[in-house]
Amino acid sequence: MADPVPAAVPVHKPRRVWLRVLLIAVLAIATAVFFLLRWGGELLVSSDQLPGHVDAAVVLQGSMVGEFARVAGAVRLLQQDIPAQAALSVPARSYWGASVPEAARAYLERTYGPQIAGRFVFCETGPGVDSTREEAEALLPCIRQHGWRSIVIVTSDYHSRRAAFLWRSIVRKSGLPAQLWIDGVSDPEYSARGWWRKRIWAKTWYDEFGKAIWEEVFRFK
């Protein structure tokens, strides 16, 4: 006589629920990671369509590589005759006591010629400036002094969204009657497409994304 076939043991209902929840969570995380890798780099980028003419293009400070890219972006605008002038944000002195404006002027003349270099002015910031917010506040007196009412802020593309938020907030609170546009230029230290493919790109993304979150959570009202 054959042994009786044992009855199937039913799966406990709460176990099925937890398996379903786990599956949904895994799919949600996988989808979020996919979208972050595919489009996350563009979260940092926000460039405006520029008008035909503005009073000045203001180049923000950055790393050595980033600064060269930003200056080149401002020069392109000058060559298109969009700004009447370009302003370079610089500290007055380097770590070694050398004059930064003098060194910057020599670099501009050597790289772009005296005609382009002559359209640059220098807005000096203090030695304690170490953030985009502090730099914007330090540059307002220079902007007022020159009477600029329409300004393009030139910075790296990965820095453009945060710079746009900070600059517009600070200009509005200062009462400065100026229109503002953001021009994010391509920077060798970052690529919005495939930002995770190189260490420097990923480091730039993590640093900038963290700063953007900090500003959103702890920004001054």
C-alpha positions as CSV (number, residue, x, y, z in Angstrom):
1,M,0.0,0.0,0.0
2,A,1.4,3.4,-1.0
3,D,2.2,5.9,1.6
4,P,-0.2,8.8,1.7
5,V,0.9,12.0,0.0
6,P,1.5,14.6,2.6
7,A,-0.7,17.7,2.4
8,A,1.0,20.9,1.2
9,V,2.0,23.2,3.9
10,P,0.3,26.5,3.3
11,V,2.6,29.6,3.3
12,H,1.7,31.8,6.2
13,K,-0.1,34.9,5.0
14,P,2.1,37.4,6.8
15,R,5.1,35.8,5.2
16,R,3.6,36.4,1.7
17,V,2.9,40.0,2.6
18,W,6.5,40.6,3.7
19,L,7.8,38.9,0.6
20,R,5.7,41.2,-1.5
21,V,6.8,44.3,0.5
22,L,10.5,43.2,0.1
23,L,10.1,42.7,-3.7
24,I,8.5,46.1,-4.1
25,A,11.2,47.7,-2.0
26,V,14.0,46.1,-4.1
27,L,12.3,47.2,-7.3
28,A,11.9,50.7,-6.0
29,I,15.5,50.9,-5.0
30,A,16.7,49.5,-8.3
31,T,14.5,52.0,-10.2
32,A,15.8,54.9,-8.0
33,V,19.4,53.9,-8.6
34,F,18.8,53.6,-12.4
35,F,17.3,57.1,-12.6
36,L,20.1,58.5,-10.3
37,L,22.8,57.1,-12.5
38,R,21.0,58.1,-15.8
39,W,19.7,61.6,-14.9
40,G,21.2,62.4,-11.5
41,G,24.0,64.4,-12.9
42,E,21.6,66.9,-14.4
43,L,20.2,67.7,-11.0
44,L,23.1,70.0,-10.4
45,V,22.9,71.8,-13.7
46,S,20.7,74.9,-14.4
47,S,21.8,77.3,-17.1
48,D,19.6,80.2,-18.4
49,Q,19.0,81.3,-21.9
50,L,21.1,84.5,-22.0
51,P,19.8,87.8,-23.4
52,G,21.5,89.6,-26.3
53,H,23.3,92.0,-24.0
54,V,24.1,92.5,-20.3
55,D,26.3,94.9,-18.4
56,A,28.8,92.3,-17.1
57,A,29.7,88.7,-16.8
58,V,30.9,87.8,-13.3
59,V,33.3,84.8,-13.1
60,L,33.1,82.9,-9.8
61,Q,36.1,81.4,-8.0
62,G,36.8,77.7,-8.4
63,S,39.5,75.1,-8.5
64,M,42.5,75.8,-10.8
65,V,41.0,73.6,-13.6
66,G,37.5,74.9,-13.0
67,E,38.7,78.5,-13.0
68,F,40.4,78.2,-16.4
69,A,37.1,76.7,-17.8
70,R,35.0,79.6,-16.2
71,V,37.3,82.3,-17.6
72,A,37.2,80.7,-21.0
73,G,33.4,80.7,-20.8
74,A,33.4,84.4,-20.0
75,V,35.8,85.1,-22.8
76,R,33.4,83.4,-25.2
77,L,30.7,85.7,-24.0
78,L,32.9,88.7,-24.6
79,Q,33.7,87.6,-28.1
80,Q,30.0,87.4,-28.7
81,D,29.6,90.9,-27.3
82,I,27.0,89.8,-24.8
83,P,28.5,91.5,-21.8
84,A,30.1,94.9,-22.0
85,Q,32.7,93.8,-19.4
86,A,33.7,90.7,-17.5
87,A,34.5,90.7,-13.7
88,L,36.8,88.2,-12.2
89,S,36.2,87.3,-8.6
90,V,39.7,87.0,-6.9
91,P,41.3,87.2,-3.5
92,A,43.6,90.2,-3.2
93,R,46.6,88.0,-2.3
94,S,47.7,84.4,-2.8
95,Y,48.9,82.1,0.0
96,W,52.4,83.3,-0.7
97,G,51.6,87.0,-0.6
98,A,51.7,87.6,-4.4
99,S,49.1,89.9,-6.0
100,V,46.4,87.7,-7.5
101,P,44.9,90.5,-9.8
102,E,48.4,91.1,-11.3
103,A,48.9,87.4,-12.0
104,A,45.4,87.1,-13.4
105,R,45.9,90.1,-15.7
106,A,49.2,88.6,-17.0
107,Y,47.5,85.3,-17.7
108,L,44.6,86.9,-19.5
109,E,46.9,89.0,-21.7
110,R,49.2,86.0,-22.5
111,T,46.3,83.7,-23.2
112,Y,43.6,85.9,-24.8
113,G,45.5,89.0,-25.8
114,P,45.4,92.6,-24.5
115,Q,42.1,93.5,-26.1
116,I,40.1,90.8,-24.3
117,A,42.2,91.3,-21.1
118,G,41.3,95.0,-21.1
119,R,37.6,94.2,-20.8
120,F,38.2,92.4,-17.5
121,V,37.9,94.1,-14.1
122,F,38.8,92.5,-10.8
123,C,36.4,92.2,-7.9
124,E,38.5,91.4,-4.8
125,T,37.1,89.3,-2.0
126,G,38.5,88.9,1.5
127,P,40.7,86.0,2.7
128,G,37.8,84.6,4.8
129,V,35.6,83.8,1.8
130,D,35.2,80.1,1.5
131,S,31.6,79.5,0.2
132,T,29.4,80.5,-2.6
133,R,27.1,82.5,-0.3
134,E,30.1,84.4,1.2
135,E,31.5,85.1,-2.2
136,A,28.2,86.5,-3.5
137,E,27.9,88.8,-0.5
138,A,31.5,89.9,-0.9
139,L,31.0,90.7,-4.6
140,L,27.8,92.9,-4.1
141,P,29.9,96.1,-3.3
142,C,31.9,95.6,-6.5
143,I,28.7,95.2,-8.5
144,R,27.2,98.3,-6.9
145,Q,30.4,100.3,-7.5
146,H,30.3,99.6,-11.2
147,G,26.5,100.3,-11.5
148,W,25.8,97.0,-13.2
149,R,22.1,96.2,-13.6
150,S,22.2,93.1,-15.7
151,I,24.6,90.3,-14.8
152,V,25.5,86.9,-16.1
153,I,27.1,84.7,-13.4
154,V,29.6,82.4,-15.0
155,T,30.4,79.2,-13.1
156,S,30.9,75.5,-13.7
157,D,27.9,73.6,-14.9
158,Y,27.8,71.3,-11.8
159,H,27.7,74.5,-9.6
160,S,25.1,76.3,-11.7
161,R,21.9,75.3,-9.9
162,R,23.1,76.0,-6.4
163,A,24.8,79.3,-7.5
164,A,21.5,80.3,-9.2
165,F,19.5,79.8,-6.0
166,L,22.1,81.5,-3.7
167,W,22.7,84.5,-5.9
168,R,19.1,85.2,-6.6
169,S,18.3,84.9,-2.9
170,I,21.1,87.2,-1.9
171,V,20.5,89.8,-4.6
172,R,16.8,89.9,-3.7
173,K,17.5,90.4,0.0
174,S,20.2,93.0,-0.7
175,G,17.7,95.2,-2.6
176,L,20.2,95.4,-5.5
177,P,18.1,96.4,-8.6
178,A,19.8,93.9,-10.9
179,Q,18.7,91.2,-13.3
180,L,20.5,87.9,-13.0
181,W,21.3,85.0,-15.4
182,I,23.4,81.9,-14.8
183,D,25.8,80.5,-17.4
184,G,27.0,77.0,-16.5
185,V,30.1,76.1,-18.5
186,S,31.5,72.7,-19.2
187,D,34.2,71.7,-16.6
188,P,36.7,68.9,-16.9
189,E,36.1,67.9,-13.3
190,Y,32.5,66.9,-14.0
191,S,30.2,65.3,-16.6
192,A,26.5,65.2,-16.1
193,R,26.3,62.1,-18.3
194,G,28.0,59.2,-16.7
195,W,29.0,61.2,-13.6
196,W,29.9,57.9,-11.8
197,R,32.4,56.8,-14.4
198,K,35.4,58.7,-13.2
199,R,36.5,59.3,-9.6
200,I,36.8,63.1,-9.9
201,W,33.3,63.3,-11.5
202,A,31.8,61.2,-8.7
203,K,33.6,63.2,-6.0
204,T,32.4,66.5,-7.6
205,W,28.8,65.2,-7.7
206,Y,28.8,64.0,-4.1
207,D,30.4,67.2,-2.8
208,E,28.0,69.5,-4.8
209,F,24.9,67.4,-4.1
210,G,25.7,67.5,-0.4
211,K,26.1,71.2,-0.4
212,A,22.9,71.7,-2.3
213,I,21.0,69.6,0.3
214,W,22.6,71.6,3.1
215,E,21.4,74.8,1.5
216,E,17.9,73.5,1.0
217,V,17.6,72.3,4.6
218,F,19.6,75.0,6.5
219,R,19.4,78.0,4.2
220,F,18.6,81.4,5.6
221,K,15.0,82.5,5.1
